[in-house]
Amino acid sequence: MEQSKWVFVTGGARGIGAGLVRMLVKEGYSVAFTYLSSAITAEALAAECHTADTWCRGFQCDMTDHAAVNALAASLCSEYGSPYALINNAGITRDASLFVMDATRWHEVIRNNLDSVYHTSHALLPHLAENGDACIINISSVTGIKGNPGQSNYAATKAAMIGMTKSMAEELGRFNVRVNVIAPGIIETEMTAGLNDQQLKKLRDLVPLKKLGSTEDIARMAVFLLGQGGRYITGQTFVIDGGMTA
Ligand code: NDP
């Protein structure tokens, strides 16, 4: 049987990343995903997603550690061959008004949200280019488009991902590597599960569709971009926000 195409997903143990992993496997892709500290959750997800025709494996790997990312990428490519796609999803927030944002918060977010994208892209590019048909998806945020008070560090990284994506799309088009951004709005994850009804209503009121997005909403767009529908799309940003930025 032909080996399934495999996808590298960063930060796949929880939230949007876990939604991506589940949908990719459902669509017939094999998946290698990373996490930082959610070992038990990662193990359960990998076990849940293993099928007869595909594999799904979670790896503890800090995306801010360039050498560790290089080592994992090399080991996976040697075991499974070149990946079909890279999805840069891992990201963190360390919110504070810029008045009181110390350098630790600033650099932590830059390292986790932006340096990480350089690390994975640089490590996997030769392999993706070698395929002659490959994709990169960078998970940004509406905050990278319209900003958000208290999130200047986060917004800077998410806007930078959009610029980086456009440059990469222009560089990599000749290898038929398509590079796009998905910019989610407010998505229901563990974070929103902790909010009370009043807080949830406040969030919903910000959205023209009057509901929060789901991890599946993001994963569906990713699967579209990876599939036939995405064959002539590169350098673009797809906003999935229920109309927040309309
Ligand atoms: P979560 O915090 O739920 O999950 C983030 C995942 O990334 C976790 O699995 C975490 O690992 C992993 N991770 C974080 N840093 C690293 C690192 N240095 N190395 C390896 N893994 C790491 O995030 P969300 O699902 O909410 O968000 C996913 C992406 O979507 C982020 O880039 C975020 O900015 C973006 N986004 C999210 C929105 C939302 O409403 N949720 C809205 C817009 C954008 P571990 O589990 O071990 O901690």
Boltz pocket constraint, residues with backbone or C-beta under 6 A from the ligand:
constraints:
  - pocket:
      binder: B
      contacts: [[A, 10], [A, 11], [A, 12], [A, 13], [A, 14], [A, 15], [A, 16], [A, 17], [A, 34], [A, 35], [A, 36], [A, 37], [A, 38], [A, 39], [A, 61], [A, 62], [A, 63], [A, 64], [A, 88], [A, 89], [A, 90], [A, 91], [A, 92], [A, 112], [A, 116], [A, 139], [A, 140], [A, 141], [A, 142], [A, 183], [A, 184], [A, 185], [A, 186], [A, 187], [A, 188], [A, 189], [A, 190]]
      max_distance: 6.0
